[in-house]
Structure formats: structure tokens, C-alpha cells
């Protein structure tokens, strides 16, 4: 029996498409990338040459790409401002959609995306690839099987000391909706909510800061930033109380005077044990009246003919997504879950502006 082939169209051929989506899809032998769209035609042409089929089409208007009935799946890899309306148009055009994180700039936009997916019966998922790391998958199993008991306190970490992205539109509030909170804080929050399996926030208190963004010639991993273009926060922090009483502290920064760095990682504290990803995955607890700390071995290793290399999280993400489309299954990242992430991020920004808690009425 011949293998079913899925035709994919890429909308947005910039950094995340070239760094994650297209290289991963290229490795799947049941995927053909047949169309590429970017407002800069040369970028779409290069993507088609590097990743597409010999007859791949190039567009500068995504609506023209969506008219191609042979395309079954669309990956939306644009700035955050464009996520919602492109995704909704793609769903309405009969395509399944993988949209890069975060789901949208606002919760209203994200909710409209979810409603469109339900209305059209098409699949929608969001690009939270940190769920597919070996440490994340192992920790999820531990939590699901009750290894940590009731998880009542957690930290979602997304801290960079000096790593402000100076390319693209990362520093543009209008295009992105915010800075490190919506860019990398979203990964840490998604991972934390997922392993806790808790998506019912009660209220949020948050603060954002722009204390270092005005500085010129500042030390930075990608070279100095332009303060005039830096229109977002450089750090943000949120305290989230869930309906069941659990609390989550979310910390995010692109620039912060700290040595405690860590990105897309979580710390969990439960009644039967704890876990953190500070130095690889560590589990802790008490057995036989004695405290213990252990580090699970997450690769096979030690065999001459098998290096124990695990699958790259981005490739895992692409593989399970295409499998969900072919076999009509739910993707691992459900849009309902990604919506809650966006709602909480939005609430942190709102609380920071008003100085008041933001309550969820659900």
C-alpha cells in the first residue's frame, strides 16, 4: 500500500520557518512542501529552492496560496500580529494549520482561531516544541502517574541575562504584542501548565519592566540593540493563582542583571515530590525518612553501535503533527490549551498596566 503524502504550504519564510519548520518537514518522507509565501519574494524563492518540490510555487499574497486545493496543511510562521487572521483564513479555506507560538497577540484573536477550527472541523495546533524534549516527556509521565502528588507550586523560567533578539520585528510591540514574556515566557508557561495538566487560572498579578532597553552599546549575545526600536519590555514577571489553589510564578527576560539563567524550563513542587530542570531534569522527595535527589538517565548511551541520540524536538513536533493529520487524531498541543497560555500572558500585561489583579470569569 502506498504511503499517503501530505502537501504543505509555508506562509512566512523568515527565521523560525528556516530554523525549525522547513528543515523538520524536509526530513519527513510523507511531506511535500509545494508552496511558499512571504512579503519579500526573494525569501520565498530561496525557501522554495532549499526545501520545496521542483515545481513548488512562490507567492507574496498568502490568499493566493490558500486557493491551491492540493495543499492540505499550512504552517503559519509570521510575526504574531498576523497569526490570527492568516490562520482563520487558512482554516476557512479547508486547510489544517500549524501556527507558530504564541497563538496570537490577544486572547480575543486566539479565541477566534479556536472557534474557526471548531466551525470548519479542521485541525489547529501551536508550535510549542519544548514539550517534545526528552526531559519534558519524562517529566510529563511522572506527573501523569502521580509521582509528584498534588502539584501546588511551580515556577516557569524564561530568563536570559543578555540575549535580546536584534533581528526581524522582535523589538516591535505593534508586530509582536510584547517582548520576552510573549516570546520566550510563553514556552515556559506552556510547558508548566502542560506537565501540571492545569488550565484553569483564577487570577493573575504581573509586572513588566523596561530598565535596560534605553542603553546604547550594551553587551548582548547578538550585538547592541537600537534603543529607538526597542518598544517592548526587557523583563516581565507574573504570579498566577489557579482555581484549585495552585500557584505559578512566571519569570521572563531578554536582559536582566542575573546569573540565574534558564529558558523554557520548569520547577514543580508537589505533595509527594518535586522536580526541576535547572541542571538537567532532577527529581526530589523523601523515602524511608530520608531526602533524595535523582537525575533520570534520558538516553540509551554506552553501546558502541548506538549513540542513544534522541529525536530532535522540532522533528518530533513535525512528525506527530503530520501523523495527527493523516490518522485524524488530536495533535499533542491542543488549541484550547494554547488559548489559556495567551489569556494568562495578556492578563500579566494588563495587570502590569493597571497595577491591579486580573480575574478570570469562567
ABEGO torsion letter per residue (X at the ends): XBBBBBBBBBBEABAAAAAAAAAAAAABAABBBABBBBABAAAAAAAAAAABBAABBBBABAAAAAABAABABBBBABBAAAAAAAAAAAAAAGBBBBBBOBABABAAAAAAAAAAAAAAGBBBBBBBAAAABAAAAAAAAAAAAGAAEBBABBBBBBBBABBBBABEAAABAAAAGEBAAAAAAAAAAAAAAAAAGBABBABBBBBBBBAAAABBGBBBAAEBBBAAABABBABBBBBBBBAAGBBBBBBBBABBBBABBEBGBBBBBBAAEBBBAABEBBBBEBBGGBBBBBBBBABAEGBAABAGBBBBAAAAAAAAAAAAAAAGBBBABBAAAAAAAAAAAAAAAAAAAAGBBBBBBX
